[in-house]
Every structure is written in structure tokens, then in C-alpha cells.
Amino acid sequence: MGDSKAKTSVESMREWVVEHKLRAVGSLWLAGIAGSIAYNWSQPGMKTSVKIIHARLHAQALTLAALAGAAVVEYYDHKTGAKAERYAKFLPPMDTYSSHKE
């Protein structure tokens, strides 16, 4: 019973990421740069400019990973047809297209 609840949590989180890809990538970037700055500031003996450069590089790597993850999710949705199902509710029924005059 706990397993089905975990699946619904993961599924709802996946749906949120699918709907808000840019927010997810931006949030990951912001968290990555904040975490990297916090880590680098605890390292004595480094110049401030080096700490900032390291933080930017870490955040950039996280952003690339997040974009790759978003691409995988998009590919998966395309292959399974989930994307078409998600947008089908916004399209008019197919019979409205076939009623044009010949």
C-alpha cells in the first residue's frame, strides 16, 4: 500500500516537471549555484573570484544535466503518446475538420 503511494508521488512530481520544465531547470540552477557558493565559501585559501567561477561551473554542469533530463522526459512522453493525450483536451473533435465543403 505504501508502494502505490510512492508511485503516485513520483508520478505527480514527474507531471509537474513535464508541465514546468523551465521552472525546474531554473530552480535546479539556482539551488546548484547557491549550494556551490556555500561549499566554496567554506574553503579557505581560495580567492573570491575563483570561488565564484567554481560555483558558476558547478551550476552550469547541473543545468546541462537538468536539460538532458528534460529531453529524456520529452522523448519518453513522445514515444508513449502521453504528450498527445495531454494536448488532446485543447483540440476540437476530429469530426469538425471533416465537415468542410467539397
C-alpha positions in Angstrom: 0.0 0.0 0.0 2.9 2.4 0.8 4.4 1.4 -2.6 1.4 2.7 -4.5 1.5 6.0 -2.6 5.2 6.4 -3.6 4.4 5.8 -7.2 1.7 8.4 -7.2 4.1 10.9 -5.5 6.8 10.2 -8.1 4.2 10.3 -10.9 2.8 13.7 -9.7 6.4 15.0 -9.4 7.1 13.8 -13.0 4.0 15.5 -14.2 4.9 18.8 -12.5 8.4 18.7 -14.2 6.8 18.0 -17.5 4.4 20.9 -17.2 7.1 23.3 -15.8 10.4 22.3 -17.5 11.9 25.8 -17.4 11.0 26.4 -13.7 12.5 23.0 -12.8 15.8 23.8 -14.7 15.9 27.3 -13.3 15.3 26.1 -9.8 18.0 23.4 -10.1 20.4 26.1 -11.4 19.6 28.4 -8.5 20.0 25.6 -6.0 23.2 24.5 -7.6 24.8 27.9 -7.6 23.7 28.6 -4.0 25.0 25.2 -2.8 28.3 25.6 -4.7 28.8 29.1 -3.3 28.1 27.8 0.2 30.6 25.0 -0.3 33.2 27.1 -1.9 33.0 29.8 0.8 33.8 27.2 3.4 37.1 26.5 1.6 39.9 28.8 2.9 42.7 29.8 0.8 40.8 30.4 -2.4 40.3 33.8 -4.0 36.7 35.1 -4.2 36.9 35.2 -8.0 37.9 31.5 -8.1 35.0 30.6 -5.7 32.5 32.4 -8.0 33.9 30.8 -11.1 33.7 27.3 -9.5 30.1 28.0 -8.4 29.2 29.0 -11.9 30.8 25.9 -13.4 29.0 23.6 -11.0 25.7 25.3 -11.7 26.4 25.1 -15.4 27.0 21.3 -15.2 23.8 20.9 -13.2 21.9 22.9 -15.8 23.2 20.7 -18.6 22.2 17.6 -16.6 18.7 19.0 -16.0 18.3 19.9 -19.7 19.4 16.4 -20.6 16.8 15.0 -18.1 14.1 17.2 -19.6 15.0 16.0 -23.0 14.7 12.4 -21.8 11.3 13.1 -20.3 10.1 14.8 -23.5 11.4 11.8 -25.6 9.6 9.4 -23.3 6.3 11.4 -23.5 6.6 11.5 -27.2 7.2 7.7 -27.5 4.4 6.8 -25.2 1.9 9.2 -26.6 1.4 11.0 -23.2 2.1 14.4 -24.8 -0.6 13.9 -27.4 -3.1 12.9 -24.7 -2.2 15.9 -22.6 -2.9 18.3 -25.5 -5.9 16.5 -26.9 -8.3 18.2 -24.5 -7.4 21.6 -26.1 -8.2 20.4 -29.6 -11.6 20.4 -31.2 -13.1 17.0 -32.1 -11.9 15.4 -35.4 -15.4 15.5 -37.0 -15.3 19.3 -37.2 -12.4 19.1 -39.6 -14.2 16.6 -42.0 -17.3 18.8 -42.4 -15.9 21.2 -44.9 -17.5 21.6 -48.4 -16.0 19.9 -51.4 
